[in-house]
């Protein structure tokens, strides 16, 4: 029986797409050169580690984090919307004038003050206006609830995506275990088929067997190699897929 040892997954900190491309290319080269012993010696991280890395580092989760952040900021802006009802007014001027006056502008609630000192004068204006929309006032609780609902919906979508991602990880993980357990037996079959073909070839050259028997031995060898390579291809595909979706270095 083959037992897969569990270890804490190594986080894939690099986020650059160019680096990831190089990483996949180098991984493919290594997979193509791996022997059965190399596959059997693989240390597959635990599911908990794979789930954690996928949740924290996967771009699929990151896109939902960006949506949540956007809607949280929008909700904060919505809560501050009553500040739009207030307008702060102010101005400052400095220059020459021959007049000195104080005027109260009742229509705009602004106070104009002029201080006359010789030939130089200072003008400043400070005031505020308040204008409230009844629709905004009445509809404000509804808009706040809508903004909060969008945040909650984004969180639900993220958890839904994570559940789907976990199912994918579990499928890849189980496929890897199954392929590794079968790979060793398929390799033994290949060795046996090659041994039988070598014996048949020697017997054929010595006239001890027929060409038909040699052909059957060759067909058995070809079938064994094809089955082995199919299992190996499936194993490589699942290993690469698991590494990509979890952003975890596996081999």
Secondary structure, DSSP 8 states (H G I E B T S, - for coil): ---------EE-----HHHHHHHHHHHHHHHHH--HHHHHT-----HHHHHHHHHHH-HHHHHHHHHHHHHHHHHHHHHTGGGGGEEEEEEEEEE--S---EEEETTTTEEEEEEEETTEEEEEEEEEEE---HHHHHHHHHHHHHHHHHHHHHHHHHHHHHHHHHHHHHHHHHHHHHHHHHHHHHHHHHHHHHHHHHHHHHHHHTTSS-HHHHHHHHHHHHHHHHHHHHHHHHHHHHHHHHHHHHTEE--
